[in-house]
């Protein structure tokens, strides 16, 4: 991937499908009377009633999922900080879970302005999110480590002749729709490499998504810096011993559903599903990039590496 920063002048370290760097410090408003200065990334809540810190000059806006926990957290933050309007934002603070983070990123891919996102977990797993803390938000954003990822593009054609194109940040998966196993032909760069895969399905995952559905399907965890994609079968029946493949990220992967009207298959790009597909093509989209911000001690690349040693 040829990574480009969403921040003009932001230095990036090129590392395959992702790039990492640091967001420049913002000129944050000075703490008001009765509010102590934040020290590093302290999770301590200041004593007393702190004055609201102004984050509008830094262009930091707040978005939240509809979940009760996210809405409650948003109310607390708005009592503590002045936020910029979302349409004028340079950075988004997103409250919710991984699903809301993917939703926020997909809005950018679907025509919105690409802006770095600093997520805080108010959902379930929160692998793509930072720890929820009320204090020192501006300082945390200023000190954040930036990781830029490229999405996959899925092009699907259905048995009815409809064609769909959609992006995926985590993975594209093909799944059987009925009680019958799917039969799928797998091609790589225009050459058939597996004439018939009989399975519940198959998926292609990015390094950022390799710890999600891919890992649950016994696929490999890919280092975030690796220019690789994971091709992983889902409950394979034939060939029984095939466990998938690790591919260079410039690979073009194609699936052709065998017996597509009898053994119906759907294709899912993250949260977007196309039913009754006949052919699906997948490739990394090097022309677009998305930037996620993380506390330096809990960055996404370190979390993915740690997952390889989880017990």
Residue frames relative to the residue before (quaternion, step in Angstrom):
aa qw qx qy qz dx dy dz
X 1.0000 0.0000 0.0000 0.0000 0.00 0.00 0.00
X 0.2651 -0.7135 0.6201 0.1902 3.54 -1.05 0.72
X 0.1568 -0.8435 0.5099 0.0630 3.52 0.00 1.31
X 0.0809 -0.7662 0.6358 0.0461 3.54 -1.10 0.76
X 0.4540 -0.7068 0.4731 0.2654 3.53 -0.95 0.86
X 0.4605 -0.6455 0.5339 0.2937 3.53 -1.18 0.62
X 0.6860 0.4270 -0.2618 0.5277 3.56 1.32 -0.22
X 0.3884 -0.7099 0.5281 0.2573 3.64 -0.55 1.05
X 0.8203 0.2156 -0.1821 0.4974 3.52 -0.84 1.01
X 0.5092 0.6385 -0.4312 0.3835 3.59 1.21 -0.05
X 0.3489 -0.7484 0.5168 0.2260 3.62 -0.57 1.07
X 0.0996 -0.7967 0.5952 0.0311 3.53 -0.95 0.91
X 0.3013 -0.7020 0.6157 0.1933 3.51 -1.17 0.69
X 0.3050 -0.7749 0.5228 0.1820 3.60 -0.47 1.15
X 0.0944 0.7945 -0.5896 0.1106 3.56 -0.71 1.11
X 0.7941 -0.3324 0.1713 0.4792 3.54 0.35 1.27
X 0.8416 -0.1162 0.1028 0.5173 3.56 -0.73 -1.08
X 0.7537 0.2811 -0.2004 0.5593 3.59 1.22 -0.07
X 0.1734 -0.7393 0.6315 0.1565 3.50 -1.35 0.17
X 0.1573 -0.7957 0.5800 0.0750 3.53 -1.03 0.77
X 0.1148 0.7846 -0.6015 0.0974 3.53 -1.07 0.72
X 0.4587 -0.6517 0.5093 0.3248 3.54 -1.21 -0.41
X 0.4248 -0.6755 0.5395 0.2686 3.54 -1.00 0.85
X 0.4768 -0.6772 0.4608 0.3189 3.62 -0.81 0.86
X 0.5920 -0.5777 0.4242 0.3685 3.54 -1.16 0.60
X 0.3431 -0.7245 0.5624 0.2028 3.54 -1.10 0.74
X 0.4667 -0.6286 0.5352 0.3173 3.53 -1.26 0.41
X 0.0582 -0.8408 0.5382 -0.0061 3.53 0.29 1.29
X 0.5800 -0.5875 0.4353 0.3591 3.53 -1.14 0.66
X 0.5327 -0.6321 0.4535 0.3332 3.56 -1.04 0.74
X 0.5814 -0.5908 0.4143 0.3760 3.59 -1.05 0.67
X 0.4493 -0.7032 0.4888 0.2544 3.55 -1.02 0.82
X 0.7242 -0.4159 0.3031 0.4589 3.56 -1.26 0.08
X 0.8089 0.2736 -0.2051 0.4782 3.54 -1.03 0.78
X 0.6749 0.4512 -0.3023 0.4995 3.61 1.25 0.03
X 0.3590 -0.7341 0.5302 0.2263 3.55 -0.70 1.00
X 0.5466 -0.5886 0.4704 0.3654 3.55 -1.24 0.39
X 0.4907 -0.6420 0.4948 0.3199 3.56 -1.09 0.71
X 0.1960 -0.7586 0.6117 0.1091 3.53 -1.01 0.82
X 0.8286 -0.0978 0.0290 0.5505 3.56 -0.44 1.22
X 0.7039 -0.3993 0.3409 0.4784 3.54 -0.84 -1.05
X 0.0999 0.8390 -0.5272 0.0899 3.56 1.01 0.81
X 0.3147 -0.7457 0.5593 0.1793 3.54 -1.03 0.84
X 0.4641 0.6892 -0.4528 0.3234 3.59 1.23 0.00
X 0.3572 -0.7175 0.5575 0.2161 3.56 -1.02 0.80
X 0.4851 -0.6752 0.4594 0.3126 3.63 -0.77 0.96
X 0.4916 -0.6550 0.4918 0.2958 3.55 -1.13 0.69
X 0.7628 0.3454 -0.2562 0.4828 3.57 -1.14 0.53
X 0.6091 -0.5353 0.4376 0.3886 3.53 -1.29 -0.37
X 0.2199 -0.8177 0.5144 0.1355 3.64 -0.12 1.19
X 0.5165 -0.6063 0.5013 0.3380 3.53 -1.22 0.55
X 0.5473 -0.6148 0.4482 0.3489 3.58 -1.13 0.60
X 0.3199 -0.7418 0.5621 0.1772 3.54 -0.90 0.99
X 0.3686 -0.7478 0.5170 0.1942 3.57 -0.92 0.95
X 0.0759 -0.8088 0.5831 0.0062 3.59 -0.56 1.20
X 0.4197 0.7283 -0.4635 0.2804 3.59 1.25 0.08
X 0.6401 0.5388 -0.3366 0.4321 3.59 1.00 -0.74
X 0.6758 0.4621 -0.2791 0.5018 3.56 1.17 -0.59
X 0.4417 -0.7236 0.4385 0.2984 3.59 1.27 -0.09
X 0.4117 0.7074 -0.4738 0.3251 3.59 1.10 0.67
X 0.0750 -0.7975 0.5986 -0.0013 3.58 -0.68 1.14
X 0.3418 -0.7436 0.5496 0.1677 3.54 -1.27 0.50
X 0.0193 0.7570 -0.6530 0.0138 3.56 -1.03 0.91
X 0.0741 -0.8108 0.5805 0.0033 3.56 -1.10 0.67
X 0.5141 -0.6116 0.5007 0.3332 3.54 -1.20 0.56
X 0.6115 -0.5733 0.4034 0.3668 3.57 -1.29 0.17
X 0.4419 0.7110 -0.4503 0.3106 3.57 1.26 -0.08
X 0.6255 -0.5793 0.3818 0.3569 3.54 -1.14 0.71
X 0.6720 0.4989 -0.3055 0.4540 3.58 0.89 -0.89
X 0.6586 0.5057 -0.3082 0.4643 3.59 0.99 -0.82
X 0.6650 0.4968 -0.3088 0.4644 3.58 0.95 -0.83
X 0.6363 0.5151 -0.3304 0.4697 3.60 1.01 -0.73
X 0.6546 0.5044 -0.3085 0.4711 3.58 0.99 -0.84
X 0.6289 0.5358 -0.3340 0.4537 3.58 1.01 -0.79
X 0.6431 0.5197 -0.3230 0.4605 3.59 0.97 -0.81
X 0.6460 0.5134 -0.3185 0.4665 3.58 0.99 -0.79
X 0.6687 0.5017 -0.3033 0.4574 3.57 0.93 -0.88
X 0.6644 0.5059 -0.3178 0.4491 3.59 0.95 -0.80
X 0.6194 0.5108 -0.3481 0.4839 3.59 1.19 -0.39
X 0.7037 0.4629 -0.2518 0.4765 3.57 1.19 -0.54
X 0.8174 0.1783 -0.0459 0.5459 3.60 1.05 -0.78
X 0.3471 -0.6416 0.6305 0.2653 3.51 -1.38 0.39
X 0.1499 -0.8067 0.5685 0.0599 3.60 -0.68 1.10
X 0.5289 -0.5957 0.4997 0.3401 3.53 -1.28 0.47
X 0.5682 -0.5467 0.4725 0.3938 3.57 -1.26 0.32
X 0.5939 -0.6084 0.3872 0.3568 3.57 -1.01 0.83
X 0.6708 0.5134 -0.3156 0.4323 3.61 0.91 -0.82
X 0.7209 0.4064 -0.2350 0.5098 3.60 1.22 -0.43
X 0.4569 0.7436 -0.4084 0.2675 3.58 1.29 -0.08
X 0.3006 -0.7028 0.6158 0.1909 3.50 -1.32 0.58
X 0.7676 0.1235 -0.0536 0.6266 3.56 1.24 -0.56
X 0.2230 -0.7543 0.6010 0.1418 3.56 -1.12 0.73
X 0.1910 -0.7072 0.6657 0.1421 3.54 -1.12 0.78
X 0.1077 -0.8227 0.5582 0.0033 3.58 -0.55 1.21
X 0.1576 -0.7835 0.5983 0.0577 3.56 -0.85 1.06
X 0.5081 0.6103 -0.4825 0.3695 3.57 -0.79 1.03
X 0.6140 -0.5237 0.4196 0.4156 3.52 -1.18 -0.65
X 0.7707 -0.3340 0.2519 0.4806 3.54 -1.28 -0.27
X 0.6151 0.5570 -0.3477 0.4365 3.58 1.05 -0.71
X 0.6746 0.4727 -0.3026 0.4795 3.58 0.95 -0.81
X 0.6016 0.5407 -0.3632 0.4624 3.59 1.06 -0.64
X 0.6587 0.4909 -0.3117 0.4775 3.60 0.91 -0.87
X 0.6233 0.5367 -0.3354 0.4593 3.59 1.02 -0.80
X 0.6625 0.5085 -0.3016 0.4599 3.59 0.93 -0.92
X 0.6756 0.4861 -0.2919 0.4712 3.58 0.93 -0.87
X 0.6540 0.5121 -0.3196 0.4560 3.59 0.99 -0.77
X 0.5812 0.5625 -0.3809 0.4480 3.59 1.08 -0.54
X 0.6443 0.5038 -0.3131 0.4827 3.57 1.06 -0.71
X 0.6649 0.4993 -0.3007 0.4672 3.57 0.96 -0.84
X 0.7027 0.4699 -0.2573 0.4682 3.58 1.11 -0.68
X 0.7942 -0.3232 0.1529 0.4914 3.57 1.13 0.49
X 0.5626 0.5945 -0.4007 0.4117 3.57 1.21 -0.12
X 0.6157 -0.5404 0.4155 0.3953 3.56 -1.30 0.22
X 0.3940 -0.7234 0.5165 0.2338 3.59 -0.84 0.97
X 0.0975 0.7844 -0.6012 0.1170 3.56 -0.64 1.19
X 0.5705 -0.5856 0.4344 0.3780 3.61 -1.06 0.61
X 0.1836 -0.7834 0.5890 0.0753 3.56 -1.10 0.78
X 0.1364 -0.7499 0.6450 0.0543 3.53 -0.93 1.04
X 0.1280 -0.8300 0.5412 0.0435 3.58 -0.29 1.25
X 0.1015 -0.7507 0.6451 0.0998 3.55 -1.24 0.55
X 0.4714 -0.7382 0.4197 0.2380 3.52 -0.76 1.10
X 0.1250 0.7356 -0.6563 0.1114 3.51 -0.77 1.20
X 0.5581 0.5736 -0.3946 0.4513 3.55 1.20 0.69
X 0.7603 -0.3635 0.2785 0.4608 3.55 -1.00 -0.86
X 0.8184 0.1945 -0.0974 0.5319 3.59 0.28 -1.23
X 0.0897 -0.8538 0.5063 0.0813 3.57 0.76 -1.02
X 0.1982 0.8099 -0.5302 0.1539 3.60 1.03 0.72
X 0.7237 0.4092 -0.2312 0.5053 3.58 1.09 -0.71
X 0.6457 0.5333 -0.2962 0.4594 3.57 1.31 0.04
X 0.4566 -0.6252 0.5509 0.3119 3.52 -1.37 0.23
X 0.6535 -0.4916 0.3978 0.4159 3.54 -1.33 0.18
X 0.4660 -0.6605 0.5110 0.2923 3.57 -1.07 0.76
X 0.1609 0.7422 -0.6390 0.1226 3.55 -0.88 1.04
X 0.4409 -0.7134 0.4836 0.2507 3.56 -1.02 0.76
X 0.7685 0.3934 -0.2032 0.4619 3.57 0.88 -0.91
X 0.8288 0.3000 -0.1977 0.4290 3.53 -1.41 0.21
X 0.2304 0.8177 -0.5088 0.1392 3.60 1.10 0.51
X 0.6686 0.5036 -0.3121 0.4494 3.59 0.84 -0.91
X 0.6592 0.5063 -0.3019 0.4669 3.54 0.99 -0.85
X 0.6357 0.5282 -0.3329 0.4539 3.59 1.00 -0.76
X 0.6503 0.5004 -0.3177 0.4752 3.58 0.95 -0.85
X 0.6581 0.5256 -0.3096 0.4414 3.58 0.95 -0.87
X 0.7379 0.4019 -0.2198 0.4956 3.58 1.07 -0.73
X 0.4489 0.7467 -0.4258 0.2443 3.60 1.25 -0.17
X 0.4019 -0.6612 0.5823 0.2495 3.49 -1.31 0.55
X 0.2743 -0.7816 0.5440 0.1336 3.58 -0.79 1.03
X 0.0514 -0.7682 0.6381 0.0092 3.56 -0.96 0.95
X 0.1445 -0.8076 0.5701 0.0425 3.57 -0.67 1.14
X 0.0907 -0.8149 0.5724 -0.0049 3.56 -0.71 1.12
X 0.3165 -0.7222 0.5838 0.1934 3.55 -1.22 0.58
X 0.3817 -0.7396 0.5046 0.2295 3.61 -0.95 0.80
X 0.4739 -0.5880 0.5572 0.3453 3.50 -1.38 0.16
X 0.2219 -0.7252 0.6241 0.1881 3.54 -1.29 0.39
X 0.1609 -0.7744 0.6080 0.0685 3.56 -0.85 1.05
X 0.0548 -0.7536 0.6544 0.0291 3.55 -0.96 0.95
X 0.0199 -0.8271 0.5589 -0.0564 3.55 -0.52 1.23
X 0.1227 -0.7580 0.6362 0.0752 3.54 -1.13 0.78
X 0.3129 -0.7784 0.5213 0.1564 3.56 -0.80 1.03
X 0.6574 -0.4947 0.3887 0.4147 3.56 -1.33 0.18
X 0.6551 0.5042 -0.3060 0.4723 3.60 1.23 -0.36
X 0.5833 -0.6125 0.3559 0.3974 3.59 1.30 -0.01
X 0.4941 0.6437 -0.4414 0.3830 3.61 1.24 0.06
X 0.1788 -0.7772 0.5963 0.0913 3.56 -1.12 0.72
X 0.0728 -0.7967 0.5997 -0.0153 3.54 -0.96 0.98
X 0.0920 -0.7616 0.6388 0.0578 3.55 -1.17 0.71
X 0.1353 0.7910 -0.5839 0.1232 3.57 -0.80 1.00
X 0.4361 -0.6990 0.5126 0.2419 3.54 -1.21 0.63
X 0.1071 -0.7685 0.6271 0.0685 3.56 -1.27 0.47
X 0.2858 -0.7599 0.5637 0.1520 3.55 -0.84 1.01
X 0.7417 0.3703 -0.2059 0.5199 3.59 1.03 -0.79
X 0.7731 -0.2670 0.2357 0.5249 3.58 0.51 -1.17
X 0.2605 -0.6668 0.6615 0.2237 3.47 -1.47 0.21
X 0.0232 -0.8178 0.5746 -0.0219 3.58 -0.75 1.02
X 0.2392 -0.7198 0.6336 0.1523 3.54 -1.19 0.72
X 0.0357 -0.8226 0.5650 -0.0532 3.57 -0.79 1.08
X 0.4892 -0.6502 0.4907 0.3115 3.57 -1.01 0.79
X 0.3483 -0.7578 0.5214 0.1808 3.58 -1.02 0.81
X 0.7658 0.3216 -0.1635 0.5323 3.60 1.16 -0.46
X 0.7232 -0.4179 0.3205 0.4468 3.55 -1.32 -0.17
X 0.6314 0.5409 -0.3329 0.4449 3.59 1.21 -0.41
X 0.5196 -0.6281 0.4804 0.3237 3.54 -1.08 0.75
X 0.4794 -0.6476 0.5094 0.3022 3.55 -1.19 0.60
X 0.1702 -0.7332 0.6455 0.1295 3.55 -1.25 0.57
X 0.0221 0.8341 -0.5394 0.1136 3.54 -0.46 1.28
X 0.2744 -0.7237 0.6128 0.1596 3.55 -1.01 0.90
X 0.1886 -0.7995 0.5664 0.0673 3.58 -0.85 1.01
X 0.0370 -0.7952 0.6050 -0.0115 3.57 -0.85 1.04
X 0.1629 -0.7701 0.6128 0.0701 3.51 -1.17 0.72
X 0.8374 -0.0851 -0.0050 0.5399 3.57 -0.63 1.20
X 0.7486 -0.4256 0.2002 0.4674 3.54 0.97 0.95
X 0.6745 0.4527 -0.2963 0.5022 3.62 1.24 0.00
X 0.4348 -0.6936 0.5083 0.2676 3.58 -0.87 0.96
X 0.1118 -0.8101 0.5747 0.0308 3.57 -0.70 1.12
X 0.7727 0.1138 -0.0813 0.6191 3.59 1.25 -0.35
X 0.3172 -0.8044 0.4663 0.1865 3.60 -0.14 1.27
X 0.8157 -0.0375 0.0418 0.5758 3.59 1.02 -0.69
X 0.0630 -0.7547 0.6530 0.0027 3.52 -0.73 1.17
X 0.1136 -0.7689 0.6273 0.0482 3.57 -0.76 1.09
X 0.2824 0.7587 -0.5163 0.2793 3.57 -0.39 1.25
X 0.6286 -0.4738 0.4273 0.4448 3.53 -1.33 -0.12
X 0.7631 -0.2671 0.1736 0.5624 3.56 1.21 -0.47
X 0.2633 -0.7243 0.6102 0.1838 3.52 -1.33 -0.34
X 0.0928 -0.8111 0.5760 0.0420 3.59 -1.11 0.60
X 0.2325 -0.7110 0.6438 0.1609 3.50 -1.41 0.38
X 0.0644 -0.8275 0.5575 -0.0141 3.58 -0.65 1.13
X 0.4233 -0.6532 0.5685 0.2662 3.52 -1.24 0.64
X 0.6582 -0.4661 0.3701 0.4611 3.63 -1.19 0.11
X 0.6434 0.5257 -0.3300 0.4481 3.61 0.98 -0.79
X 0.7486 0.3817 -0.2085 0.5004 3.59 1.10 -0.68
X 0.4659 0.7251 -0.4297 0.2693 3.57 1.23 -0.12
X 0.6716 0.4745 -0.3078 0.4786 3.62 1.19 -0.37
X 0.5935 0.5806 -0.3628 0.4231 3.59 1.26 -0.05
X 0.8420 0.0235 0.0096 0.5389 3.61 -0.71 -1.07
X 0.5992 0.5852 -0.3520 0.4179 3.57 1.02 -0.80
X 0.6918 0.4693 -0.2814 0.4712 3.59 0.86 -0.94
X 0.6256 0.5346 -0.3315 0.4614 3.58 1.07 -0.73
X 0.6918 0.4377 -0.2614 0.5115 3.58 1.17 -0.60
X 0.5454 -0.6507 0.3567 0.3898 3.58 1.33 0.39
X 0.3640 0.7121 -0.5057 0.3235 3.54 1.11 0.73
X 0.6052 -0.5886 0.3927 0.3648 3.61 -1.21 0.35
X 0.4024 -0.6458 0.5823 0.2861 3.54 -1.23 0.52
X 0.2034 -0.7948 0.5653 0.0853 3.56 -0.74 1.10
X 0.4747 -0.6393 0.5049 0.3333 3.63 -0.88 0.79
X 0.5719 -0.6351 0.3944 0.3376 3.55 -0.94 0.88
X 0.6824 0.4933 -0.2882 0.4559 3.59 1.11 -0.62
X 0.5553 0.6470 -0.3857 0.3526 3.59 1.24 -0.26
X 0.3532 -0.7267 0.5452 0.2232 3.64 -0.90 0.88
X 0.4271 0.7105 -0.4203 0.3690 3.55 0.79 1.12
X 0.1895 -0.7220 0.6480 0.1514 3.51 -1.42 0.29
X 0.3245 -0.7268 0.5702 0.2031 3.58 -1.16 0.60
X 0.1236 -0.7508 0.6466 0.0547 3.56 -0.95 1.00
X 0.0450 0.8469 -0.5148 0.1251 3.56 -0.29 1.30
X 0.3416 -0.7270 0.5506 0.2272 3.61 -0.83 0.91
X 0.3008 -0.7314 0.5843 0.1819 3.56 -1.21 0.58
X 0.8233 -0.1654 0.0447 0.5411 3.58 -0.46 1.27
X 0.0496 0.8437 -0.5325 0.0453 3.63 0.61 1.07
X 0.2446 -0.7525 0.5964 0.1348 3.55 -1.13 0.78
X 0.7699 -0.0542 0.0424 0.6345 3.59 1.08 -0.80
X 0.5170 -0.2896 -0.7952 0.1286 1.58 -1.60 1.93
X 0.5312 -0.7020 0.3858 0.2759 3.51 -0.74 1.15
X 0.7466 0.4182 -0.2267 0.4651 3.58 0.98 -0.75
X 0.5268 0.6271 -0.4334 0.3759 3.62 1.20 -0.01
X 0.1423 -0.8277 0.5417 0.0346 3.57 -0.62 1.16
X 0.7018 -0.4447 0.2711 0.4860 3.58 1.25 0.18
X 0.3085 -0.7365 0.5732 0.1838 3.54 -1.33 -0.20
X 0.2937 -0.6938 0.6243 0.2064 3.53 -1.33 0.46
X 0.1077 -0.8420 0.5283 -0.0205 3.55 -0.57 1.23
X 0.5365 -0.5782 0.4815 0.3822 3.60 -1.16 0.43
X 0.5493 -0.6760 0.3810 0.3100 3.56 -0.97 0.81
X 0.6002 0.5327 -0.3892 0.4523 3.62 1.21 0.04
X 0.4373 0.7157 -0.4464 0.3118 3.59 1.28 -0.01
X 0.2478 -0.7121 0.6359 0.1648 3.53 -1.25 0.64
X 0.1188 -0.8177 0.5632 0.0056 3.56 -0.53 1.23
X 0.0564 -0.8035 0.5926 -0.0055 3.56 -0.84 1.02
X 0.1268 -0.7638 0.6295 0.0655 3.52 -1.14 0.78
X 0.0735 -0.7629 0.6408 0.0455 3.55 -1.03 0.86
X 0.3259 -0.7588 0.5352 0.1776 3.55 -0.66 1.14
X 0.2761 -0.7501 0.5831 0.1452 3.55 -0.80 1.07
X 0.8132 0.0908 -0.1330 0.5593 3.58 -0.92 0.91
X 0.0755 0.8804 -0.4673 0.0298 3.62 0.96 0.87
X 0.6902 0.4619 -0.3020 0.4681 3.63 1.10 -0.50
X 0.6857 0.4505 -0.2779 0.4995 3.58 1.24 -0.36
X 0.7591 0.2241 -0.1136 0.6006 3.55 1.03 -0.86
X 0.1462 -0.8508 0.5011 0.0611 3.55 0.33 1.29
X 0.0902 -0.7916 0.6043 -0.0094 3.53 -1.04 0.94
X 0.2039 -0.7528 0.6114 0.1335 3.57 -1.09 0.74
X 0.2477 -0.7346 0.6101 0.1637 3.56 -1.27 0.47
X 0.0933 -0.8096 0.5795 -0.0002 3.57 -0.83 1.04
X 0.1167 -0.7602 0.6377 0.0418 3.56 -0.81 1.11
X 0.7827 -0.1809 0.0431 0.5939 3.56 -0.10 1.34
X 0.8223 -0.1890 0.1608 0.5120 3.61 -0.35 -1.21
X 0.6135 0.5495 -0.3420 0.4524 3.60 1.27 0.11
X 0.1197 -0.8286 0.5465 0.0193 3.61 -0.62 1.15
X 0.1146 -0.7389 0.6603 0.0702 3.53 -1.15 0.81
X 0.2769 -0.7847 0.5380 0.1345 3.59 -0.67 1.12
X 0.8588 0.1944 -0.1277 0.4565 3.53 -1.38 0.44
X 0.1970 0.8052 -0.5354 0.1619 3.58 0.79 0.98
X 0.2743 -0.7408 0.5909 0.1638 3.52 -1.28 0.52
X 0.7915 0.0125 0.0098 0.6110 3.57 1.03 -0.82
X 0.0453 -0.7829 0.6206 -0.0017 3.56 -1.09 0.81
X 0.0909 -0.7741 0.6254 0.0368 3.56 -0.96 0.95
X 0.0814 -0.8037 0.5894 -0.0081 3.56 -0.97 0.94
X 0.1392 0.7674 -0.6173 0.1035 3.56 -1.00 0.88
X 0.5331 -0.6015 0.4825 0.3482 3.55 -1.20 0.51
X 0.3029 -0.7507 0.5638 0.1640 3.56 -0.94 0.93
X 0.1807 -0.8341 0.5160 0.0739 3.56 -0.14 1.29
X 0.6042 0.5940 -0.3523 0.3976 3.58 1.22 -0.25
X 0.7492 0.3189 -0.1934 0.5474 3.60 1.24 -0.26
X 0.0150 -0.7960 0.6051 0.0015 3.56 -1.10 0.64
X 0.1954 -0.7598 0.6142 0.0853 3.53 -1.26 0.60
X 0.2302 -0.7954 0.5521 0.0979 3.57 -0.97 0.86
X 0.1043 -0.7666 0.6329 0.0296 3.53 -0.88 1.07
X 0.2538 -0.7742 0.5682 0.1156 3.56 -1.05 0.84
X 0.0426 -0.8112 0.5826 -0.0268 3.56 -0.94 0.96
X 0.5657 -0.5331 0.4964 0.3865 3.51 -1.26 0.51
X 0.5799 -0.6427 0.3623 0.3455 3.62 -0.81 0.93
X 0.7232 0.4381 -0.2619 0.4653 3.60 1.01 -0.71
X 0.7480 0.3088 -0.1993 0.5527 3.60 1.29 -0.01
X 0.2030 0.8213 -0.5103 0.1543 3.59 1.04 0.75
X 0.6542 -0.5643 0.3428 0.3689 3.55 -1.17 0.66
X 0.6450 0.5266 -0.3450 0.4332 3.62 0.92 -0.78
X 0.6591 0.4963 -0.3104 0.4721 3.58 1.04 -0.74
X 0.6298 0.5294 -0.3401 0.4555 3.60 1.04 -0.71
X 0.6558 0.5080 -0.3154 0.4608 3.57 0.93 -0.88
X 0.6408 0.5101 -0.3276 0.4710 3.59 0.97 -0.82
X 0.6636 0.5112 -0.3109 0.4490 3.60 0.95 -0.84
X 0.5935 0.5958 -0.3671 0.3975 3.61 1.08 -0.64
X 0.6003 0.5794 -0.3589 0.4186 3.59 1.17 -0.55
X 0.7369 0.3787 -0.2140 0.5175 3.59 1.22 -0.40
X 0.4034 0.7185 -0.4774 0.3052 3.59 1.28 0.16
X 0.1721 -0.7899 0.5823 0.0862 3.57 -1.02 0.77
